[in-house]
């Protein structure tokens, strides 16, 4: 097939690579390079870099409001456009341009967790399962009929980072399957039962509230890892908490209960398994404590 690929972050890269191996990718659309890093130099997106390595042409319009940009898209005469975390709303003229329309790979079991942050929200909500859906796009936000879906369990060890990588690989395999069967796949309308919205993660919600039950604190830490990273203040410094597990210990909320960085919550406790101070890399508890002693009885503030 002649395919237009539209995506921007790391999550989209395995899908692009899989499509390029099986089909003719006539153009790649992504967000434009933006300032990043200490020098604030323009940095191409992950998809842009991957497309260049594959020798594929790249376009990065700011939007599709002008007729010239829409006409350029239509002139590619694609059979289908595949959209994965692109970052722009597509007008109806763009959705209608490919012969077989636009397909979106979404990292949730629709209609649950439509919107911007489905992986974070699934972990933070304590969902037992999530997955990926291949959806026929329409004008609404993740409202189109689903063509294929695949589930995966969310384990007690999963972070947004680990689940992100697993779902990305699943999406790459699923879109190849969907394209092979496209003309025979029955579209399943989503309906309105079970609709939830995964609003964008606000950095203001990242601070840990130790008065919450340990299951909620643990999901909060894992759901925000690695970005933006749940955090708490201890010894006057802000520390990112990147991995944890629940324990049955009890104590005053936020209090450190032992030399293994077990911290009491509103009920139960969590043991901190991965931490990071400003300007340092992520560390195990043992490595962290060697450079930043925290003793029993001290308090994480939240």
SULUR-V413250 format. One record per backbone hydrogen bond with DSSP energy under -0.5 kcal/mol. CO is the residue of the C=O (numbers start at 1). NH is the residue of the N-H. If there is no record, write none. Layout:
# SULUR-V413250
CO&NH / CO&NH
This chain:
# SULUR-V413250
1&3 / 1&24 / 2&79 / 2&80 / 3&5 / 3&26 / 3&27 / 4&82 / 5&29 / 6&84 / 8&47 / 9&12 / 9&13 / 10&13 / 10&14 / 12&16 / 13&17 / 14&18 / 15&19 / 16&20 / 17&21 / 18&22 / 19&22 / 19&23 / 23&25 / 24&3 / 24&26 / 27&5 / 28&59 / 29&7 / 34&43 / 36&41 / 37&40 / 41&36 / 43&34 / 45&49 / 46&50 / 47&51 / 48&52 / 49&53 / 50&54 / 51&56 / 52&55 / 57&28 / 59&30 / 66&70 / 67&71 / 68&72 / 69&73 / 70&74 / 71&75 / 73&76 / 74&77 / 78&99 / 79&100 / 80&4 / 81&83 / 81&103 / 82&6 / 83&105 / 84&8 / 85&8 / 85&9 / 89&91 / 91&94 / 91&95 / 92&96 / 93&97 / 94&97 / 94&98 / 98&101 / 101&81 / 102&137 / 103&83 / 104&106 / 104&135 / 106&108 / 106&133 / 108&110 / 109&112 / 111&114 / 111&196 / 114&198 / 117&121 / 118&122 / 119&123 / 120&124 / 121&125 / 122&127 / 123&126 / 128&154 / 130&152 / 132&150 / 133&106 / 133&135 / 134&147 / 134&148 / 135&104 / 135&137 / 140&142 / 145&136 / 146&188 / 148&134 / 150&132 / 152&130 / 153&155 / 155&158 / 159&163 / 160&164 / 161&165 / 162&166 / 163&167 / 164&168 / 165&169 / 166&170 / 167&171 / 168&172 / 169&173 / 170&174 / 171&175 / 172&176 / 173&177 / 174&178 / 175&179 / 176&180 / 177&181 / 179&182 / 181&184 / 181&185 / 182&185 / 185&187 / 187&189 / 188&146 / 192&195 / 196&114 / 197&199 / 198&116 / 198&117 / 202&205 / 203&206 / 206&231 / 208&210 / 209&212 / 210&266 / 212&266 / 212&267 / 213&216 / 213&217 / 214&218 / 215&219 / 216&220 / 217&221 / 218&222 / 219&223 / 220&224 / 222&160 / 222&225 / 224&229 / 225&160 / 225&161 / 230&241 / 231&208 / 232&239 / 233&301 / 234&237 / 237&234 / 238&278 / 239&232 / 240&242 / 240&276 / 241&230 / 243&273 / 243&274 / 245&271 / 247&269 / 252&255 / 254&300 / 255&264 / 256&297 / 258&261 / 261&263 / 261&272 / 262&257 / 262&258 / 263&270 / 264&254 / 267&214 / 268&265 / 269&247 / 270&263 / 270&272 / 271&245 / 274&242 / 274&243 / 275&283 / 276&240 / 277&280 / 283&275 / 284&288 / 285&289 / 286&290 / 287&291 / 288&291 / 288&292 / 295&298 / 298&256 / 299&301 / 301&233
